[in-house]
Each structure stands twice: as structure tokens, then as C-alpha cells.
Amino acid sequence: MKLFDTVALIEDMPTLKLYRGQVGTIVEVYEPTVFEVEFCDLKGQTYALETLPASQLMLLRHELFEERKSA
């Protein structure tokens, strides 16, 4: 995952009022597996900005993904 990638939560985080399936954008990369993710509504208003590990996120793809074949 990298800066400006679109991601979705893969688990509920009720203490943060965030739930599985909510979509956000990576706006900062702190470590290779730690990201600041901004969550916005359909009007573009930010409703959450959280630092999350990659293990709680799924990268969303908007184009065809070609599977890598091992050599």
C-alpha cells in the first residue's frame, strides 16, 4: 500500500465509530505497514482520520489485476 491508495477496513472498530467495509484514502505513510487513513463522506467531508496498521486494511483496486506467476 502506498500514498493515496484507496483502502477499506476489514474489521469493525466501534470505539472509533468505524466499521468493516468503510472506505478511506491513505494520506500518510509512517512505516511500510502503518498508515494515516482519511475517511470522508460523499460530500468530501472528513469524518475520521486514523493511524492504522496494514493488517486492518484491504487495498481496493479500480483496474484489472494481473496475477503474478512464480518462476
C-alpha positions as CSV (number, residue, x, y, z in Angstrom):
1,M,0.0,0.0,0.0
2,K,1.2,3.5,-0.8
3,L,0.2,7.1,-0.5
4,F,-3.3,7.9,-2.0
5,D,-4.3,4.3,-2.3
6,T,-8.0,3.6,-1.6
7,V,-8.5,1.1,1.2
8,A,-11.3,-0.5,3.1
9,L,-11.5,-1.6,6.7
10,I,-11.6,-5.4,7.2
11,E,-12.8,-5.3,10.8
12,D,-15.1,-3.3,13.0
13,M,-13.6,-0.6,15.2
14,P,-16.6,0.5,17.3
15,T,-14.5,2.6,19.7
16,L,-13.5,4.8,16.7
17,K,-17.0,4.5,15.2
18,L,-15.5,2.8,12.1
19,Y,-16.8,-0.4,10.7
20,R,-15.8,-3.1,8.3
21,G,-16.3,-2.0,4.7
22,Q,-15.8,1.7,5.2
23,V,-13.6,3.2,2.5
24,G,-10.7,5.6,3.1
25,T,-7.6,7.0,1.4
26,I,-4.1,6.7,2.6
27,V,-2.8,10.2,3.3
28,E,0.4,9.5,5.1
29,V,2.8,6.5,5.3
30,Y,4.6,6.3,8.7
31,E,6.2,2.9,8.2
32,P,5.9,0.2,5.5
33,T,2.9,-1.2,7.3
34,V,1.4,1.8,9.2
35,F,-0.8,4.4,7.5
36,E,-2.8,7.5,8.2
37,V,-6.2,6.9,6.6
38,E,-8.7,9.6,5.9
39,F,-12.4,8.6,5.8
40,C,-14.8,11.1,4.0
41,D,-18.5,11.1,3.3
42,L,-19.9,11.5,-0.2
43,K,-19.7,15.3,0.1
44,G,-16.0,15.1,0.8
45,Q,-16.2,16.0,4.5
46,T,-13.7,14.1,6.6
47,Y,-15.4,12.2,9.4
48,A,-12.3,10.2,10.7
49,L,-8.6,10.4,10.4
50,E,-6.9,7.4,12.0
51,T,-3.5,5.8,12.1
52,L,-4.0,2.1,11.2
53,P,-1.8,-1.0,10.5
54,A,-2.0,-2.7,7.1
55,S,-3.5,-5.7,8.9
56,Q,-6.7,-3.8,9.3
57,L,-6.9,-2.7,5.7
58,M,-7.7,-4.1,2.3
59,L,-6.4,-2.4,-0.8
60,L,-9.2,-1.6,-3.3
61,R,-8.4,-1.9,-7.0
62,H,-10.1,0.1,-9.8
63,E,-8.5,-1.8,-12.7
64,L,-7.7,-5.3,-13.8
65,F,-5.3,-7.1,-11.6
66,E,-3.0,-9.5,-13.3
67,E,-1.9,-12.4,-11.1
68,R,1.8,-12.8,-10.8
69,K,3.1,-16.2,-11.7
70,S,6.0,-17.7,-9.9
71,A,9.1,-18.5,-11.9
